[in-house]
Amino acid sequence: MFAVYAQEPNADSPLDSLVVGERPEPDVPDGWVRVHVKAASLNMHDLWTLRGVGIKPEQFPMILGCDGAGTLDDGSEVVLHSVINAPGWQGDDTLDPKRTLLTEKHQGTFADQVVVPARNVVPKPAALSFAEAATMGTAWLTAYRMLFVKSGLRPGQTMLVQGASGGVSTALVQLGRAAGFRVWVTGRSEEKRALASSLGAHQTFESGARLPERVDAVFETVGKATWSHSVKSLKPGGIIVVSGSTSGPDANAELQRVFFLQLRVAGSTMGTRDELTDLLAYLDLTGVRPQIGAELPFTEAPKGFRAMLDGDTAGKIVFTR
């Protein structure tokens, strides 16, 4: 079957390991289902897989793609939940110490077919296109959990999103605006800040700029480059919710400011199946739709990978057939 896959790990030149070609069709174990992929979105995790991060060398070749949407053998339209739990796990899906994401152990979604445990598919709302639904399982679910499960924010309070154009960031802007938060965003360029404004941000600022006032919560996916600004931007007792560190993980913790102002730092990773179901219902009810920066055929996947590697994004990059 057609697939976009990583041939081997390549830490220094990840795109050199990217292959658009053929892979064997997957077997379907008991309790698993086959999904005929209609659309799948690109995530930073796919670049990390190409570099060999979070995956053992013997797992290659690995079909890339953490999330997507498609149809079951009976034609049912579904969205994928990307967190694969250990058999018999009970409780929060994201706290399972043996959990994996697609592409870490099991083959991913950038292919004609993908197989997943039966509980890892949820019905796709008819109002969502396959391309829109394909952004839900990673970026939008991560944003939903950060905002509605982890932050403790109330409507009317002020949130700051660090970084204006990534998949999680654009989802946070759209979800926060629809939920009644005052949404502020930082961005490196005028173009990226304009994108955030068009999605509902009330105000945008240059990266690192002094804000008019301190905020109730900061949402971090950037890491080292923005961490100090995030800490300094918080009100006493405020919270930073962090789900990534694309610019590097080794930021100065600013512990004196953290303890003196009683700041809180909450980690957040992906989301549960139930949260994905709630997210889809939320979009169905509100009419909010993801910002898709580029929609490309699967055959042009290398173009999408290059754009993400270069930071040339304006929302989610989605591959379709």
N, C-alpha and C positions, 0 to 999 in steps of 0.2 A: 504494500500500500504506500501511497505518497506520505512523506513525513519530512519535517524540518528537525534536524537533530544535531547534537554535539558528538563529534567523532571521538574526541579525547579531551582531557583538560588542558587548557593553555592559559596560564596565569598572566603572561605578558602580552599576548596578542589573541584575545578570546575569539574574535571573529574569524580567525584562521581555522578554527575548529568547527565552524558552522557549515553544515551540509544540507542542501536541498536535494532529496533523492527518494529512495525506496527503503522501507523496512518491512519485516515480516508482520502479517496481521496478528493481532493479539489473541491468545486463548482467553476464554471467559470462565474463571473459577466459579465454583458453587458460591452463591450469595453475592456475586458481582454481576454487573450489567454492562452491555456494550452501548456506547454512545457514538452516533454518527455525527461528527463535529461539523457544525455549520459556521461557527466563528470562534475565535479565541484571541485573547488580548496579551500583549507583551508586558512583562514586568521586569524590574531590576533583578529579580531572582533568576531570570533566565540568563542574564549576563554573568551572575555569580556562578551559575552552573557551568557555563562555558569556561570559566576560570578554574573550576574544580573545587569551589567552596561549598561545603555542606554535602558533598557527595564523594563516595569512595571511588578510586580509580577503576576498580573492577566493575563498576556500574555502567561504564560507557561501553558502546554507544548509548546515549540517552536521548529519547525524543523530548524536546523542550515543550514548554507551555504549562503554566500552573492552573489556568482556569479557562472556562469556555462554556459554550451552549450548543445544543444540538438536539437530536431526536433519538429515542430508543428504537429498538427493532419494531415495536408496534406503532411507531409514528408519534408517540407522545413527545411534546416539546419540553425540554428540561434545561436547567442551569446546574452547573457543577459546583459542589462544595469541595474545596481543594485539600482540606485537612483530613488525612487518612489516619484513623485511630487504630490502636491495637485491638485485636478481637476481644470482645467482652468488656471494653472500657466503659465505665459509667461516670457521668459528671461532665464538667466543662470540657468540651473537645480540645480546647487550646492548652489545657493543663496536663494532658496525657504525656508522661515522660517518653513514651515510645512512639509518639505521633510523628508522622512525616508529611511533607507536602508532595504533591505530584512533582515528578522530576528528581526527587531526592532518592527514592527507592523504586517507585513505579513510573512507568513511561507516561509522558505528558500528552498534551492536547493538540500540539501542532502536527496533526496527522488526520487521515481519513477517519480513523476510529480511535477511541480510547476506552479502556475498561476501568471501572471503579466499583467499590462496594455499593450495593443497592441503596444504602442510606445516604450516599453522597450525591444523589440527584434530587433536585426539588423542582416542582412544576414551574415552568416559565409563564409569567403573565402574558396573555395574548397581546396586550398593549405594548410590550417591549419587543423591539426587533432582536434578532439573534446577535447582531453586533453590539447593541446596548447591553443585552443580558450577559455577554461575554466579559464585560468589565466588572461584573458584580463580585465574583468569588474571591478576589484578592484585594484590589485597590479600594473598591467601594465598601466591601465588608470590613476592611481594616479601618476605614474612616468612620463607618457607622459605630463600630465598637469603641473607638477612641472617643467619639463625641457623646454617645448616648449611654454607654455602659461604664466608661472609665472616668470621664471628666467631672461628673456631678454638676455641670452647669445648668442654670435655669434660664428660660427665655427672658430676654432683656439684658443679660450679662454680655460682657465683651470677650471675644476670643481672637487670638492672633494665630494665623497660619504662616509658618515659615516656609517660603518657597511658593511661587505662584502658579506653576504650570505642570507639575507632575500629576500622576493619576490620583494619588491619595489626597494631595493638596486641593485639586479642583473638586474632588468629591466632598471634602470638608467644607469648602466655600459654599457649594450648592446645598448641602444638607443643613449647614448652620443657618444660612439665610432663610430657608424654608421653615426652619424650626423656631425662628424668632430671636436668634442671637444677633448681636452687633458684630459683624465680621470684618476684621482687619487682616491685611495680607502684606507680606514683604515679597519683593521680587528683584532680581538682578538687572532686569532691563525694562524699559518703558513698554515694550511689546508684551512682556509677560505680565506686567502690572495691569495693562489694559485688558488682557484676557481675564484676569481675576475680577476686574470691575464689571465686565460683561456678564460674568457668571453670578454676580450678586454681591460682591464685596462692597461694604459701605465706604471703606477707605483703603488705599494702598500706599506703601512706603518703599523707599529704596532699602536694600538689605543693610541692616545695621543702623538704620536711622533712629533718632530719638523720637519716641511716640508722644502724642499730645497728653496722654495719661497712661497709667499702668493698667494692665488687663487682668481679667479673672483667670484666664487659662491660655496657655500656649500649646500649639500642636506641632510637634517636632518630627520631621523625617530626614532632616539634613545632617544634624550631628555637629561635628567639630566646628564647622564654619559659622554656625549660628547660635551655638549653645550659650555663650556668654550673653549675647543679646537677649536670648529667651529668658535667662535668669533675671537679668536687669529689668525686663519688661513687666514682671509680675507684681501684682499687689501683694502685700503681706497676706500669707495664708493661701496664696494662689497655687495653681497646679500646672506642671508641665506634663503632657501626655506624649510619650515618645514611642514611635513604632519603627524607627529606622535611623540610619546614620550614613547617608550616601556620601558625605564628604569626609568620613572618617570617624571612628568610635572613640578616639582618645582625647576628648575635650577636657579642659580644666573644670572640675566639678563645682568650683566656687562654693565650697562648703560653708564658709563663714556667712555668706549671704543666705544660703539655704537654711541654716539653723537659726540665724538671728531673726529672719523674717518668717520663719516657720513655713517655708515653701514645701510643696509636695511634688514628688516625681513618681509618675506611674508608667510602668511599661505596658505595652499593649501589642499583641500579636494576633493577626488574622481575626477570626471570629467563629462562633459556633454555627452549627446547622440551623438551629432555631433563630439565631440572629440574622442569618441569611434569608430565611423565610420572612422574618419581620421587615427586613430591608426591602425585599421585593414588593411586599404589600404596601410599604410606605411610598415607594415610587409609583405604584399603581394608583394609590389614593391621591397623591399630590400632583402628579404629572411631571415631577422632576425627572430629568433625563441626563445621563452622563455626557460630559464633554468628550467627544471623540476627535482627537487632533488629526489623525490620519487613518484611513481605512484602505488596506492594501490586500491584493490577492496573496494567498499563501506562497505562491511562486516568487513573490517579491519580498519575502521575509528579510533577506539580508539588508535591504534598504531601511526597513523599520529598525533592525538591530543597530545599524550605523547611526540613525537619528537618536536613539536612546543613548548610545555610547557617547555621542557628542553633546548630549544635553539639549538637543534640538526638538523639544516636545512642546505641545500645546494642548494637553489633555492625553487621553489614552490612545495608544497605537493598537489597532485591531486588525487581525488577519481574517479574511473571509473567503468563502468559495462560492 
